[in-house]
Amino acid sequence: MLPSGRKCVPLTIPMCMDLPYNMTVYPNLLNHQTQADAEIAINQFNPLVKVKCSEDIKLFLCTVYAPVCTQLEKPIQPCRDLCLSAKNGCESLMIKFGFRWPEQLDCGHFPAEGICVGENKTSSTPAPSRYVPVFFDKRHRRYLRFWTGGWAVACCVCALFTITTFLVDLARFAYPVRPILYMAMCYLMISVVYMIGVVGEDSFACGPYGGTPQLLVAQGGEGTACSGLAVAHYYFTIASSAW
């Protein structure tokens, strides 16, 4: 329930229609009783919004004249920083045309902290690199690399031994024994894929690993070597299972 005397209405002021809310509350922060009264008052700032003297002027004005509807006792005010950003960007232009920043919009009236509407900023700063890698440190990755490489070498040796045994007297090994030779060839190729990955380290990675690492790798043709190894691994794994 809203406090007595306040009511929420759909936002219809054209200047504020593209903001991320669609309900506003009245009386507003300047005690306008209806949205029609607020629209008349806010329209005098249309030239400032059109010339974009400040990137925050529209948000500031709308949070004053058409505050978002909430269940709080009072409408949420704009933060003082938001007001200062709008004022610093537009006051010089207003003075040039003989106007001053309105007294009712004095930034000292608005809170510096607490619940308020802040500046419309989006940070593009990447996550600090000290938090990457997320799951394994360098020691664990090195251990897993050697562990994988060791089993790949063992698989390669066994596959080569099997292939050599068959090739010594190929005619001697007919069906149903012959598929073992084909399985050994498949596992030889699979072990080669793993060994290339161990020796090549990050040079065969499917995505960049640097100062701004990505946790997920997007599809694309950037990592040709990675794609080739993946196709080879998939093909020979399926082939070995088929045999």
KEKOL-265701 format. One line per field, with one value per residue: x, y, z negated of N, C-alpha, C in turn. Coordinates in nm, 3 decimals. Layout:
N
npx X:...
npy Y:...
npz Z:...
capx X:...
capy Y:...
capz Z:...
cpx X:...
cpy Y:...
cpz Z:...
//
This chain:
243
npx 0.084:0.048:0.166:-0.070:-0.242:-0.069:-0.029:0.018:0.077:0.057:0.351:0.369:0.498:0.662:0.943:1.052:0.992:1.164:1.301:1.397:1.154:0.799:0.598:0.496:0.493:0.272:0.186:0.490:0.849:0.866:0.624:0.423:0.094:-0.028:0.048:0.024:0.073:0.341:0.453:0.428:0.605:0.852:0.898:1.018:1.284:1.348:1.514:1.773:1.793:1.779:2.013:2.193:2.362:2.452:2.510:2.355:2.136:1.870:1.792:1.818:1.626:1.389:1.375:1.317:1.083:0.917:0.919:1.013:0.768:0.731:0.704:0.786:0.785:0.835:0.896:1.172:1.466:1.689:2.042:2.295:2.530:2.438:2.279:2.477:2.632:2.454:2.408:2.669:2.723:2.531:2.476:2.644:2.565:2.303:2.342:2.460:2.243:2.102:1.982:1.962:2.064:1.785:1.647:1.492:1.600:1.842:2.141:2.213:1.984:1.947:2.021:2.351:2.419:2.284:1.947:1.893:1.876:2.137:2.422:2.410:2.592:2.802:3.030:3.318:3.538:3.758:3.756:3.985:4.305:4.425:4.247:4.224:4.367:4.043:3.972:4.197:4.536:4.870:5.041:4.872:4.774:5.008:5.068:4.844:4.888:5.126:5.036:4.834:4.993:5.167:4.996:4.913:5.152:5.197:4.974:5.029:5.266:5.172:4.984:5.149:5.309:5.115:5.032:5.274:5.314:5.102:5.169:5.399:5.328:5.082:4.891:4.842:4.669:4.353:3.997:3.803:3.995:4.128:4.004:4.120:4.361:4.277:4.154:4.377:4.515:4.340:4.353:4.619:4.621:4.456:4.613:4.825:4.700:4.655:4.922:5.022:4.876:4.987:5.259:5.242:5.116:4.958:4.947:4.778:4.532:4.178:4.093:4.186:4.431:4.514:4.583:4.321:4.141:3.896:3.624:3.453:3.461:3.384:3.207:3.363:3.607:3.862:4.053:4.208:4.387:4.311:4.048:4.100:4.237:4.032:3.839:3.982:4.022:3.755:3.666:3.837:3.785:3.514:3.542:3.706:3.532:3.334:3.470
npy -0.120:0.223:0.525:0.745:0.971:0.955:0.830:0.587:0.621:0.552:0.624:0.901:1.123:1.253:1.303:1.127:0.871:0.672:0.570:0.317:0.245:0.238:0.340:0.609:0.828:1.043:1.307:1.456:1.505:1.781:1.852:1.857:1.792:1.645:1.454:1.602:1.865:1.835:1.773:2.013:2.172:2.035:2.049:2.290:2.242:2.110:2.208:2.180:1.906:1.823:1.930:1.787:1.866:1.749:1.411:1.309:1.471:1.423:1.190:1.288:1.501:1.358:1.186:1.368:1.509:1.305:1.071:0.729:0.482:0.335:0.123:0.265:0.514:0.774:0.928:0.807:0.989:1.170:1.106:1.312:1.327:1.269:1.492:1.695:1.622:1.669:1.944:2.060:2.011:2.157:2.410:2.624:2.667:2.748:2.990:3.137:3.200:3.360:3.242:3.083:2.803:2.634:2.711:2.522:2.291:2.270:2.111:2.054:1.976:1.712:1.366:1.250:0.991:0.662:0.548:0.626:0.761:0.700:0.806:0.735:0.501:0.263:0.020:-0.089:-0.219:-0.489:-0.803:-0.837:-0.973:-1.128:-1.301:-1.507:-1.810:-1.956:-2.203:-2.381:-2.367:-2.278:-2.488:-2.713:-2.728:-2.787:-3.038:-3.189:-3.168:-3.314:-3.562:-3.628:-3.629:-3.843:-4.072:-4.053:-4.105:-4.369:-4.495:-4.450:-4.600:-4.862:-4.885:-4.861:-5.089:-5.289:-5.240:-5.283:-5.554:-5.668:-5.588:-5.729:-5.981:-5.961:-6.106:-6.317:-6.242:-6.248:-6.168:-6.261:-6.106:-5.895:-5.631:-5.539:-5.429:-5.200:-5.063:-5.013:-4.836:-4.620:-4.548:-4.480:-4.241:-4.089:-4.071:-3.925:-3.681:-3.596:-3.578:-3.376:-3.164:-3.151:-3.093:-2.862:-2.687:-2.384:-2.291:-2.421:-2.361:-2.292:-2.035:-1.694:-1.635:-1.424:-1.099:-1.022:-1.261:-1.492:-1.662:-1.833:-1.975:-1.843:-1.951:-1.993:-1.926:-1.882:-2.041:-2.244:-2.462:-2.575:-2.651:-2.840:-3.041:-3.112:-3.217:-3.436:-3.586:-3.643:-3.787:-4.017:-4.128:-4.202:-4.379:-4.580:-4.679:-4.779:-4.986
npz 0.000:0.081:-0.080:-0.243:-0.032:0.183:0.514:0.770:1.115:1.470:1.656:1.862:1.960:2.233:2.248:2.066:2.139:2.234:2.022:1.777:1.638:1.588:1.433:1.233:0.943:0.764:0.533:0.661:0.612:0.614:0.533:0.726:0.814:1.013:1.311:1.539:1.455:1.382:1.628:1.772:1.628:1.656:1.925:1.984:1.973:2.199:2.418:2.305:2.273:2.538:2.655:2.515:2.299:2.072:1.994:1.798:1.755:1.843:1.697:1.437:1.429:1.479:1.259:1.067:1.148:1.232:1.047:0.983:0.914:0.601:0.305:0.093:-0.170:-0.085:0.237:0.435:0.433:0.658:0.652:0.501:0.650:0.907:0.954:0.944:1.163:1.375:1.334:1.353:1.619:1.758:1.650:1.727:1.990:1.950:1.812:2.013:2.168:2.003:1.781:1.459:1.254:1.124:0.803:0.666:0.758:0.638:0.563:0.305:0.181:0.219:0.137:0.045:0.012:-0.059:0.012:0.332:0.667:0.881:1.087:1.437:1.525:1.685:1.626:1.800:1.720:1.708:1.528:1.252:1.325:1.135:1.030:1.202:1.315:1.246:1.125:1.109:1.003:1.120:1.054:1.030:1.291:1.432:1.325:1.414:1.684:1.724:1.630:1.816:2.046:1.987:1.988:2.251:2.392:2.306:2.418:2.687:2.722:2.671:2.877:3.104:3.070:3.101:3.367:3.504:3.450:3.594:3.855:3.912:4.000:4.176:4.318:4.161:3.966:3.981:4.017:3.730:3.602:3.719:3.683:3.446:3.520:3.658:3.450:3.293:3.458:3.452:3.179:3.168:3.315:3.150:2.918:3.024:3.071:2.805:2.717:2.882:2.781:2.523:2.572:2.730:2.559:2.473:2.731:2.899:2.807:2.792:2.761:2.667:2.410:2.187:2.062:2.023:1.979:2.114:1.978:2.109:2.431:2.739:3.034:3.353:3.616:3.517:3.376:3.553:3.540:3.297:3.359:3.558:3.413:3.240:3.416:3.520:3.285:3.216:3.443:3.454:3.206:3.227:3.440:3.328:3.136:3.303:3.434
capx 0.000:0.119:0.127:-0.192:-0.226:0.017:-0.082:0.101:0.009:0.146:0.437:0.329:0.578:0.742:1.087:1.095:0.934:1.264:1.368:1.363:1.037:0.679:0.501:0.548:0.411:0.239:0.271:0.631:0.942:0.841:0.485:0.324:-0.013:-0.064:0.152:0.008:0.146:0.484:0.496:0.443:0.727:0.974:0.917:1.104:1.422:1.363:1.633:1.894:1.795:1.804:2.154:2.272:2.470:2.501:2.452:2.266:2.032:1.736:1.764:1.799:1.498:1.278:1.364:1.260:0.947:0.838:0.994:0.964:0.671:0.775:0.623:0.848:0.702:0.858:0.958:1.319:1.527:1.817:2.160:2.360:2.626:2.362:2.243:2.598:2.672:2.363:2.429:2.800:2.721:2.431:2.459:2.714:2.481:2.188:2.389:2.485:2.114:2.038:1.911:2.045:2.014:1.671:1.668:1.428:1.685:1.972:2.193:2.219:1.858:1.942:2.113:2.480:2.427:2.157:1.861:1.875:1.906:2.272:2.460:2.387:2.724:2.827:3.175:3.367:3.665:3.757:3.786:4.129:4.366:4.473:4.144:4.226:4.258:3.943:3.961:4.324:4.654:4.970:5.095:4.775:4.769:5.129:5.053:4.748:4.950:5.217:4.955:4.774:5.101:5.217:4.903:4.915:5.272:5.175:4.878:5.099:5.359:5.093:4.925:5.258:5.347:5.009:5.037:5.396:5.290:5.016:5.233:5.504:5.267:4.945:4.802:4.816:4.563:4.230:3.880:3.757:4.103:4.178:3.960:4.210:4.460:4.215:4.137:4.509:4.545:4.258:4.408:4.746:4.590:4.404:4.727:4.900:4.627:4.685:5.062:5.035:4.824:5.082:5.381:5.211:5.060:4.850:4.950:4.666:4.409:4.068:4.066:4.299:4.455:4.609:4.553:4.175:4.097:3.754:3.592:3.387:3.514:3.277:3.228:3.427:3.720:3.987:4.149:4.204:4.458:4.226:3.936:4.153:4.261:3.902:3.778:4.058:3.992:3.617:3.654:3.903:3.716:3.395:3.586:3.751:3.413:3.266:3.542
capy 0.000:0.350:0.617:0.822:1.089:0.929:0.728:0.554:0.635:0.520:0.734:0.949:1.239:1.207:1.310:1.019:0.744:0.569:0.529:0.178:0.224:0.286:0.392:0.719:0.856:1.184:1.422:1.424:1.569:1.925:1.866:1.862:1.700:1.560:1.439:1.713:1.979:1.805:1.779:2.155:2.222:1.970:2.083:2.407:2.195:2.035:2.246:2.123:1.762:1.805:1.957:1.690:1.935:1.651:1.278:1.273:1.572:1.364:1.103:1.372:1.571:1.263:1.135:1.476:1.544:1.182:0.968:0.593:0.440:0.227:0.108:0.343:0.622:0.892:0.895:0.798:1.111:1.153:1.125:1.441:1.315:1.279:1.634:1.772:1.590:1.743:2.088:2.099:2.005:2.243:2.543:2.727:2.696:2.824:3.126:3.204:3.249:3.444:3.165:3.020:2.673:2.661:2.692:2.398:2.180:2.284:1.976:2.033:1.919:1.568:1.288:1.209:0.845:0.600:0.509:0.735:0.725:0.747:0.836:0.628:0.461:0.120:-0.003:-0.191:-0.266:-0.635:-0.859:-0.840:-1.097:-1.211:-1.399:-1.608:-1.904:-1.960:-2.331:-2.450:-2.282:-2.321:-2.618:-2.817:-2.741:-2.856:-3.179:-3.251:-3.175:-3.429:-3.683:-3.656:-3.663:-3.977:-4.172:-4.045:-4.176:-4.511:-4.540:-4.449:-4.715:-4.985:-4.888:-4.889:-5.229:-5.370:-5.222:-5.350:-5.699:-5.704:-5.564:-5.830:-6.087:-5.913:-6.211:-6.415:-6.191:-6.223:-6.146:-6.140:-6.043:-5.778:-5.501:-5.492:-5.344:-5.071:-4.996:-4.965:-4.717:-4.511:-4.504:-4.413:-4.104:-4.020:-4.040:-3.818:-3.556:-3.555:-3.539:-3.244:-3.067:-3.138:-3.028:-2.728:-2.608:-2.292:-2.250:-2.488:-2.330:-2.245:-1.894:-1.621:-1.644:-1.316:-1.007:-1.019:-1.392:-1.519:-1.789:-1.915:-1.950:-1.832:-2.023:-1.913:-1.990:-1.824:-2.145:-2.350:-2.579:-2.635:-2.716:-2.958:-3.145:-3.157:-3.303:-3.562:-3.660:-3.691:-3.887:-4.143:-4.186:-4.269:-4.492:-4.689:-4.739:-4.856:-5.112
capz 0.000:0.084:-0.187:-0.216:0.051:0.299:0.604:0.886:1.244:1.582:1.698:1.995:2.001:2.347:2.222:1.976:2.182:2.263:1.899:1.745:1.552:1.657:1.337:1.152:0.826:0.738:0.563:0.683:0.520:0.613:0.489:0.833:0.777:1.126:1.412:1.634:1.399:1.389:1.768:1.808:1.564:1.707:2.067:1.997:1.982:2.323:2.495:2.244:2.304:2.681:2.687:2.438:2.228:1.975:2.020:1.687:1.735:1.858:1.583:1.318:1.436:1.470:1.122:0.985:1.191:1.249:0.973:1.000:0.812:0.512:0.185:-0.013:-0.223:-0.002:0.367:0.434:0.486:0.729:0.569:0.519:0.760:1.031:0.968:0.975:1.300:1.463:1.316:1.406:1.764:1.823:1.590:1.806:2.106:1.902:1.782:2.141:2.219:1.903:1.679:1.356:1.208:1.037:0.659:0.622:0.801:0.571:0.535:0.161:0.133:0.249:0.051:0.100:-0.001:-0.096:0.124:0.428:0.806:0.910:1.224:1.533:1.573:1.705:1.625:1.892:1.667:1.697:1.396:1.226:1.372:1.025:0.999:1.307:1.339:1.141:1.058:1.089:1.009:1.217:1.014:1.066:1.437:1.476:1.287:1.505:1.817:1.724:1.613:1.946:2.138:1.955:2.039:2.397:2.438:2.283:2.519:2.815:2.724:2.684:3.011:3.199:3.053:3.162:3.512:3.553:3.444:3.705:3.985:3.936:4.082:4.182:4.371:4.055:3.878:4.057:3.933:3.659:3.525:3.790:3.627:3.339:3.587:3.685:3.321:3.251:3.539:3.399:3.050:3.197:3.353:3.031:2.832:3.090:3.044:2.667:2.706:2.945:2.684:2.412:2.620:2.780:2.450:2.507:2.872:2.966:2.734:2.879:2.736:2.611:2.266:2.163:1.954:2.003:2.025:2.123:1.913:2.209:2.565:2.837:3.158:3.458:3.684:3.472:3.339:3.655:3.488:3.195:3.427:3.625:3.312:3.189:3.519:3.523:3.163:3.224:3.549:3.420:3.091:3.280:3.522:3.240:3.075:3.407:3.456
cpx 0.087:0.076:0.007:-0.160:-0.140:-0.047:0.012:0.017:0.107:0.225:0.403:0.408:0.672:0.892:1.138:1.051:1.037:1.343:1.318:1.256:0.917:0.568:0.567:0.448:0.391:0.164:0.418:0.719:0.922:0.695:0.388:0.219:-0.050:0.053:0.144:0.083:0.297:0.535:0.516:0.574:0.853:1.002:1.005:1.252:1.447:1.485:1.762:1.906:1.831:1.949:2.248:2.392:2.528:2.435:2.353:2.149:1.891:1.700:1.738:1.662:1.380:1.263:1.310:1.113:0.857:0.911:0.929:0.871:0.727:0.679:0.681:0.758:0.714:0.915:1.110:1.376:1.649:1.932:2.222:2.460:2.556:2.323:2.363:2.645:2.586:2.389:2.561:2.803:2.635:2.424:2.526:2.632:2.359:2.227:2.411:2.356:2.035:1.959:2.011:1.983:1.903:1.699:1.608:1.506:1.826:2.020:2.207:2.093:1.854:2.048:2.242:2.497:2.292:2.078:1.837:1.912:2.040:2.295:2.444:2.519:2.731:2.976:3.212:3.501:3.662:3.789:3.937:4.189:4.413:4.371:4.137:4.361:4.167:3.954:4.096:4.439:4.755:5.024:5.001:4.768:4.892:5.121:4.958:4.805:5.043:5.142:4.892:4.880:5.156:5.127:4.896:5.035:5.254:5.080:4.945:5.192:5.282:5.033:5.031:5.302:5.245:5.015:5.158:5.377:5.204:5.090:5.344:5.451:5.117:4.847:4.762:4.696:4.441:4.116:3.851:3.867:4.146:4.129:4.047:4.316:4.401:4.190:4.270:4.548:4.466:4.316:4.545:4.720:4.536:4.518:4.812:4.833:4.658:4.829:5.089:4.987:4.920:5.205:5.353:5.158:4.949:4.848:4.837:4.534:4.304:4.034:4.185:4.310:4.560:4.566:4.405:4.116:3.946:3.727:3.525:3.440:3.399:3.310:3.292:3.544:3.853:4.092:4.144:4.271:4.375:4.111:3.981:4.177:4.130:3.833:3.848:4.026:3.851:3.605:3.713:3.844:3.592:3.435:3.631:3.633:3.337:3.335:3.527
cpy 0.125:0.437:0.700:0.946:1.067:0.819:0.709:0.566:0.597:0.644:0.774:1.070:1.196:1.205:1.188:0.881:0.635:0.527:0.391:0.163:0.287:0.334:0.500:0.753:1.007:1.196:1.383:1.502:1.720:1.956:1.897:1.755:1.603:1.555:1.551:1.837:1.958:1.815:1.924:2.210:2.164:2.010:2.207:2.368:2.117:2.077:2.188:1.975:1.739:1.829:1.865:1.757:1.848:1.518:1.238:1.369:1.512:1.277:1.184:1.438:1.475:1.207:1.241:1.498:1.421:1.067:0.831:0.557:0.323:0.219:0.188:0.459:0.748:0.849:0.893:0.922:1.078:1.175:1.262:1.439:1.328:1.424:1.717:1.747:1.667:1.894:2.134:2.099:2.112:2.386:2.652:2.765:2.779:2.970:3.205:3.264:3.325:3.371:3.111:2.886:2.696:2.629:2.560:2.274:2.190:2.146:1.949:1.974:1.767:1.492:1.250:1.058:0.793:0.562:0.630:0.684:0.786:0.773:0.713:0.588:0.310:0.099:-0.113:-0.245:-0.417:-0.680:-0.864:-0.975:-1.185:-1.317:-1.510:-1.676:-1.920:-2.088:-2.396:-2.351:-2.344:-2.458:-2.731:-2.837:-2.814:-3.005:-3.251:-3.264:-3.296:-3.561:-3.723:-3.699:-3.803:-4.087:-4.169:-4.120:-4.326:-4.569:-4.549:-4.569:-4.845:-4.997:-4.921:-5.035:-5.320:-5.361:-5.293:-5.500:-5.746:-5.694:-5.664:-5.942:-6.057:-6.021:-6.311:-6.373:-6.153:-6.192:-6.272:-6.068:-5.910:-5.644:-5.448:-5.399:-5.204:-4.992:-4.938:-4.840:-4.596:-4.457:-4.440:-4.266:-4.023:-3.980:-3.928:-3.682:-3.505:-3.509:-3.404:-3.136:-3.044:-3.060:-2.883:-2.634:-2.515:-2.248:-2.314:-2.461:-2.272:-2.099:-1.827:-1.639:-1.540:-1.231:-0.999:-1.151:-1.405:-1.655:-1.884:-1.876:-1.949:-1.912:-1.932:-1.987:-1.937:-1.931:-2.260:-2.476:-2.651:-2.711:-2.844:-3.072:-3.200:-3.251:-3.438:-3.648:-3.720:-3.805:-4.021:-4.207:-4.262:-4.393:-4.609:-4.757:-4.824:-4.989:-5.204
cpz 0.000:-0.034:-0.145:-0.134:0.173:0.385:0.722:1.013:1.354:1.626:1.842:2.042:2.114:2.320:2.147:2.022:2.207:2.140:1.857:1.637:1.620:1.563:1.253:1.042:0.810:0.607:0.576:0.585:0.510:0.582:0.603:0.805:0.889:1.225:1.516:1.585:1.411:1.532:1.814:1.752:1.625:1.851:2.087:2.009:2.111:2.405:2.438:2.276:2.450:2.718:2.611:2.371:2.118:2.005:1.911:1.669:1.745:1.738:1.457:1.318:1.417:1.329:1.027:1.019:1.208:1.180:0.989:0.884:0.733:0.394:0.068:-0.053:-0.137:0.132:0.355:0.502:0.572:0.631:0.597:0.634:0.895:1.058:1.009:1.118:1.400:1.456:1.378:1.558:1.829:1.769:1.673:1.929:2.066:1.874:1.910:2.197:2.112:1.797:1.577:1.317:1.105:0.890:0.611:0.664:0.742:0.526:0.386:0.103:0.145:0.170:0.122:0.094:-0.045:0.028:0.213:0.566:0.844:1.056:1.311:1.596:1.584:1.715:1.722:1.846:1.652:1.556:1.375:1.260:1.258:0.985:1.103:1.304:1.217:1.059:1.024:1.095:1.104:1.183:1.053:1.217:1.490:1.444:1.383:1.646:1.827:1.711:1.747:2.047:2.114:2.008:2.192:2.455:2.420:2.387:2.656:2.829:2.744:2.824:3.116:3.191:3.121:3.314:3.571:3.555:3.560:3.838:4.015:4.025:4.091:4.227:4.264:3.969:3.962:3.960:3.854:3.579:3.587:3.731:3.514:3.397:3.611:3.556:3.273:3.328:3.487:3.268:3.066:3.231:3.234:2.938:2.891:3.065:2.903:2.652:2.771:2.849:2.568:2.455:2.661:2.675:2.501:2.653:2.952:2.895:2.828:2.858:2.672:2.461:2.233:2.048:1.923:2.053:2.026:2.062:2.010:2.346:2.663:2.961:3.261:3.517:3.640:3.443:3.437:3.606:3.384:3.260:3.497:3.528:3.258:3.287:3.524:3.402:3.169:3.325:3.505:3.295:3.136:3.360:3.436:3.173:3.176:3.432:3.335
//
